[in-house]
Amino acid sequence: MTVDGFRTIAGQVVWIGLGAVLGANARYFVSLWLAAKLGAEFPYGTLAVNVSGSLLLGFLVAVGSHYLALSPQLRLMMTVGFLGSFTTFSTFAVESMALWQNGRAWAALANILANNGISLVCALLGILLARQLLPCDLCD
């Protein structure tokens, strides 16, 4: 690897890391807020971040760099860094298993279906929203 190649990768790691710090903290505070508002009996925070993160990522991927004119660094920070740490599959899996192991099979199933189904629908909605708001040739 050349020195310039190393600098490029190091810069990308910094941008991703900055986004990850922000995304992880946002996830934490969303989870705390929803647990206080709705109770901690169901993992509402994980569901909320997975659904909203899927919507945002779908929108950003559809828009790409055409309309928003995001630099490659900012795009990495937002998608891989922020949204990568904001959404969480591992927490979702552990929370689903905890519900199951605590005898709440229906809640576990609801959590699995809601996270997967709603997140997939929201990713599609993000893409469709971008296509509605922006010229079609920019969102494919």
N, C-alpha and C positions, 0 to 999 in steps of 0.2 A: 504494500500500500504506500502511496506517495504521501508526502507531507500535506499537500493540498487535499487529498482524499481523506486523510485523518482529520483535518480541520473541518471539513464538510460534515463528516459523521459526528464529530464532537459537538459542532453547532446544532445539529439535529437533535442530539441527545439532550442538550440544554433546553431547547424549545419544548420537546416532549416532556421532559421532567417538570418544567414550569407549569405546563398544562395539567400534568398528573397531580401535582400538589394542589392546584386549584380545584380540580375535579373531585379528588378524594375528600377534600374538606367540604365541598358543596354537598357531596353525597352524605357525609356524616351529619351535617346540619339539617338537611332535608329529612333524614331519618329521625333525628331527635325531635324536630318540629312536628312531624306527622305522628310520632309515638305520643307526644304530649297532647295533640289534638284528637287523635282517633283511638288511642290506646295501643298497648304493646302486644296484644293477644294475637295479632296478625302482622306480618312484615310489610306494612303499607309503604314504608320508606323505600325498601328495595323495589317493590312494584312500581312506585312513582318514578324512581330514577331510571329503571329499565325502560319503562314506557316513554317517558319524556326524552331520554337519551336516544332511543330508537327513532323517534320523530325527528329530533335535531340532526342525527347522523344521516338519516334518509334525505333530509332537506339539503344538507351540506354536500353530500355525495352527488345529488342530482344537479345542484347548482355548479359544483366544481369551482374551477378558477375563472370561468367565463364571465359570470355576472358580478360576483362579489369582488373580483380582482384580489383575492387573497394571495399573499406570498406563499411559496412552498413551506416556509418556516411556520407561518401563522396557521396554515392548513394542518400541518403536523401537530402543532400545539393544540388546536381545537379538536381534531378527530382522534388521533392516537393518544395524545396526552390527556386532555380534559375529559372527553367523552369516554375514552378507554378506562379511565379510573372512576368516572362518575357512575357508569353502569357497572353491574357486577354479576357475573354468572356464578362465581364460587359462593358468594354470600347467599344468593338465591337457592343454590343447591343445598347448602347446610341448613338454611332456615326451613326448607321444604322437608328435609329429613327429620329435623327436630319436631316439626308439627306431626309427622307420621309416627315417630317414636313416642310422642306424648299422647298417643291415642286419638289424634285429630286428623284422621285419614281424609275426611272431606275437606278440611281446611288445607291440607297438603295438596290435594288434587286441585282445589280452586287456585291455590298459589301457582302451581305448575301451569295450569291452563291459562290463567290470567297473564302471567309473565310472558309466556311464549306466544299465545294468541294475540294479546293486545299489543305487544311489542312488534310483532310482525305486521300487524295492521297499521301501527303508527309509522313504521319504516316506510311502508307503501304510501301512507298519507303524506309523509314528508316529501317523497318523490313527486306525488301528484300535486301537492301544494306548490312546489317549485315550478312545475310545468304550467300551472295555472297562472302564477304570478309573473313568470318570465317568458320571453320568447321561446317557443318550442325547440328551436335549433340549439339553444344553450343548455338544455336540461337533459340531453340524452347521453 
